[in-house]
Amino acid sequence: LLSFDSIIEITTPLESKGYIDLTLQVLKLYGIEIVNHEYKQFIVRGRQEYKAKDYRVESDFSQAAFYLVAGALGNDVTLLDSLQGDKATIDFLKQMNCEIVENDEGIKVVSHGLKATTVDASQCPDVIPVVSLALALASGHSEVINAGRLRIKECDRLQATVEELNKLKAHAVEHESSMELDGVETLTGGNVSSHDDHRMAMMEAIASSVCDQPVVIDDEQCVEKSYPDFWQDFQSLGGDFHECELG
């Protein structure tokens, strides 16, 4: 909308490329043209005008990741919207020996015994906390690499994921831009912190479904940032959730 043209230069290795593709796609739909030079430079012509148009917002794969992992952990969950097979969480779960089953009702994840793998976090940092939960219960030694961007989210998700999984008796080790996990057979319950981060709270809720004892999560209302109905949906799927005053 500016009166002059603009140039966006990429000066570091590009991460989260999919979000840029989505942004360019939606802008184009509403009449805005941006020239993409191999993701190294973006030319934005000035004096453009948005054109009104109806649009159906597509499913949120970063939220679907929590239920995909829930299925991988042995819960019977069906996602009503079909998902493209090239989405990162699905690929990670396939690497971990999961089967993706599609039927008339939707899509389900069926685990045939979770196996360790290496996960590249560079293009999908938002799903790493819940994918790490699956890795924590996978047989063998797993790694999450290229995870430095997790440190600049709503909280330091790299540190927080390791810390909170270990409170549940996972075996996770934090490094500067990666983590290592040695799979355990079960997780215990206990008090954990959401770090006031919606994705941490939702990961911990899914973790509770496979813990031996209850999980107590603080600041659970932080899910309202991206998924206000999360706790209602969690209960509708059979999750046992009670609000309490921690003092």
C-alpha positions in Angstrom: 0.0 0.0 0.0 3.1 2.3 0.2 3.6 4.9 -2.5 6.9 3.3 -3.5 8.3 -0.2 -4.2 10.0 -2.2 -1.5 12.6 -5.0 -1.4 12.8 -7.7 1.3 16.3 -9.3 1.4 16.9 -12.6 3.2 20.3 -12.4 4.9 20.3 -15.7 6.9 19.3 -19.3 6.0 15.5 -19.3 5.5 13.4 -21.2 7.9 9.6 -21.8 8.1 9.4 -21.5 4.3 5.9 -22.9 4.3 4.6 -19.9 6.2 6.0 -17.6 3.5 4.4 -19.7 0.8 1.0 -19.4 2.6 1.4 -15.7 3.0 2.2 -15.2 -0.7 -0.7 -17.4 -1.7 -3.3 -15.5 0.4 -1.9 -12.1 -0.7 -2.2 -13.2 -4.3 -5.8 -14.3 -3.8 -6.6 -10.8 -2.6 -4.9 -9.1 -5.6 -1.4 -8.4 -4.2 1.5 -9.4 -6.4 5.0 -10.1 -4.9 7.9 -11.3 -7.0 9.8 -14.1 -5.3 13.5 -14.4 -6.4 14.3 -18.0 -5.1 13.4 -17.0 -1.5 16.4 -14.7 -1.4 14.7 -11.5 -2.4 11.1 -10.4 -2.5 10.0 -7.4 -4.7 6.9 -5.7 -3.4 5.4 -3.1 -5.8 3.9 -0.1 -4.2 0.4 1.5 -4.8 -1.3 -1.9 -4.9 -4.9 -2.4 -3.8 -6.5 -5.3 -2.0 -9.6 -6.8 -3.8 -12.4 -8.2 -1.6 -13.0 -11.9 -1.9 -14.6 -14.8 0.1 -12.2 -17.3 1.5 -12.5 -20.5 3.6 -9.6 -20.7 6.0 -7.9 -24.1 5.7 -7.3 -26.4 8.5 -4.6 -25.6 11.0 -1.9 -28.3 10.8 0.0 -27.0 13.8 -3.2 -27.7 15.9 -3.8 -31.0 14.2 -0.4 -32.1 15.3 -1.6 -32.5 18.9 -4.3 -35.0 17.8 -2.0 -36.7 15.3 0.4 -37.4 18.1 -2.4 -38.4 20.4 -3.3 -41.1 17.9 0.3 -42.2 17.7 0.3 -42.7 21.5 -2.5 -45.1 21.3 -5.6 -42.9 21.6 -8.5 -43.4 19.2 -8.8 -40.0 17.5 -10.2 -39.2 14.0 -9.5 -35.8 12.4 -12.5 -34.8 10.3 -10.5 -32.8 7.7 -8.3 -34.7 5.3 -4.7 -33.8 5.5 -2.1 -33.7 2.8 0.5 -36.4 3.2 3.4 -34.0 2.8 2.7 -32.1 6.1 5.6 -32.3 8.5 4.0 -34.0 11.5 2.6 -36.8 9.3 6.1 -37.4 7.8 7.7 -37.5 11.3 5.1 -40.0 12.5 5.6 -42.2 9.4 9.3 -42.2 10.2 8.4 -43.4 13.7 6.6 -46.4 12.4 3.1 -45.0 12.3 0.5 -45.7 9.7 -1.8 -43.0 8.3 -5.3 -44.4 7.7 -7.9 -42.5 5.7 -11.6 -43.6 5.6 -15.0 -42.0 5.2 -14.9 -40.5 8.7 -11.5 -38.8 8.2 -7.9 -39.6 9.0 -6.4 -41.5 11.9 -2.8 -42.3 13.0 -2.2 -45.9 14.0 1.1 -46.8 15.8 2.9 -50.0 15.2 5.3 -49.4 18.1 7.0 -46.0 18.0 10.6 -46.1 16.8 13.3 -43.4 17.3 14.2 -41.0 14.5 15.8 -37.7 13.7 13.5 -34.7 13.3 14.5 -31.5 11.5 12.8 -28.6 13.3 13.9 -25.8 10.9 10.7 -25.6 8.8 8.1 -26.5 11.5 9.1 -25.3 15.0 5.5 -25.0 16.2 4.9 -28.8 16.2 8.2 -29.8 17.9 7.0 -29.8 21.5 4.3 -32.4 20.8 6.5 -34.3 18.3 9.1 -34.5 21.1 6.5 -36.1 23.3 6.2 -38.9 20.8 10.0 -39.2 20.5 10.2 -39.4 24.3 8.2 -42.6 24.1 9.8 -44.1 21.0 12.1 -47.0 21.3 15.7 -46.0 20.8 17.7 -42.7 20.6 16.1 -39.7 18.8 17.4 -36.3 17.9 15.7 -33.0 17.1 18.1 -30.9 15.0 18.1 -27.3 13.7 15.8 -26.3 16.6 17.4 -22.9 17.5 14.3 -21.0 16.6 12.3 -22.7 19.3 14.1 -20.4 21.8 12.4 -17.2 20.4 8.8 -18.4 20.6 6.3 -17.5 23.4 8.9 -19.1 25.7 12.2 -20.9 25.1 10.5 -24.0 23.8 13.7 -25.9 23.4 14.5 -25.5 27.1 10.9 -25.8 28.2 10.2 -29.0 26.3 13.2 -30.8 27.7 12.5 -29.5 31.2 8.8 -30.4 31.3 9.2 -33.8 29.6 11.8 -34.7 32.2 9.5 -33.7 35.0 7.3 -36.6 33.6 10.4 -38.8 33.7 11.3 -38.7 30.1 15.1 -38.8 29.2 15.7 -35.6 27.2 18.9 -33.6 26.9 19.1 -30.0 25.7 21.8 -28.6 23.5 22.3 -25.2 21.9 20.1 -25.8 18.9 19.0 -29.4 19.3 17.8 -32.0 21.8 18.4 -35.7 22.3 15.8 -38.2 23.7 16.2 -41.8 24.8 12.8 -43.4 24.7 11.1 -44.6 27.9 8.3 -47.1 28.2 6.0 -44.9 30.3 5.7 -41.4 31.7 4.6 -40.5 35.2 2.4 -37.6 36.2 3.1 -34.6 38.3 3.2 -30.8 38.3 4.3 -29.2 35.1 4.5 -25.6 33.8 2.9 -24.3 30.6 5.4 -21.4 30.6 2.3 -19.4 29.6 2.8 -20.9 26.2 -0.3 -22.4 24.4 1.7 -25.1 22.6 3.4 -26.3 25.8 0.0 -26.5 27.6 -1.5 -28.5 24.8 1.5 -30.9 24.6 1.3 -31.5 28.4 -2.5 -32.2 28.0 -1.8 -34.9 25.4 1.0 -36.3 27.6 -1.5 -36.8 30.4 -3.3 -39.4 28.3 -0.3 -41.7 28.6 0.9 -40.8 32.1 0.5 -43.1 35.1 -0.7 -40.3 37.4 -2.6 -37.0 36.8 -0.8 -34.0 35.3 -1.3 -30.6 36.8 -0.7 -27.7 34.4 -0.4 -24.1 35.4 -1.8 -21.1 33.4 -3.9 -23.5 31.3 -5.9 -20.5 29.9 -2.9 -19.7 27.7 -4.4 -22.0 25.0 -6.8 -19.1 24.2 -4.1 -17.5 22.0 -4.6 -20.1 19.3 -7.2 -22.6 20.3 -9.8 -21.3 22.8 -11.9 -24.5 22.7 -9.0 -26.8 23.3 -10.1 -28.0 26.7 -13.7 -28.6 25.6 -12.4 -30.6 22.7 -10.0 -32.5 25.0 -12.9 -33.4 27.2 -15.2 -34.4 24.3 -12.5 -36.9 23.2 -12.5 -38.5 26.7 -9.9 -36.3 28.4 -10.4 -35.9 32.1 -9.9 -32.2 32.9 -10.6 -30.3 36.1 -9.8 -26.7 36.9 -8.4 -26.1 40.4 -6.9 -23.3 42.4 -3.2 -23.9 42.9 -2.7 -20.9 45.3 
